Amino acid sequence: MAKTIDNLKEAFAGESQANRKYLAFAKKADGEGYPQAARLFRAAAEAETVHAHAHLAAMKGIGSTKDNLQAAVDGETFEFTNMYPDMIKQARKEGQEEAAISFDNANRGEARHADLYKKVLQNLGKEAKVVYHVCQVCGNTVEDSAPDICPICGSPKSKFKRID
């Protein structure tokens, strides 16, 4: 049983990564003028999502919304307090500034995500509708309206995508 759970975790991670990778590949194919390749990458990405969700369900990784929000708070908090700080230091030590910036942007975004999850968790069932905006450069997530300039990466308001 323990090996099966480990296998499910590994499969979930692999399928999840494939989904994101294929969506990035689709964006690149679109940009290069290859719409058929882009469509196939998006279709495969969707299939990988189906696989990932099945693996997550099989390992009982989806709880109540309250439990899921707490799991999200815990995961985001781990990332910005433990995972990313060490990665940033290592990247800078190795002179990998692009990686360090990527890690730093994610780190700052994860702290914001944890706060947003906590807020929804504390108000679960009585929250008002909030619209979110996500910076397409660094992943910063804000409530209600996008700022004129992203406080994490300095991108303009036009780089934020509205999420309803």
Helices and strands as residue ranges (DSSP letters): H 2-31, H 35-58, H 65-78, I 79-83, H 84-93, H 97-122, E 132-135, E 141-143, G 157-159, E 160-163
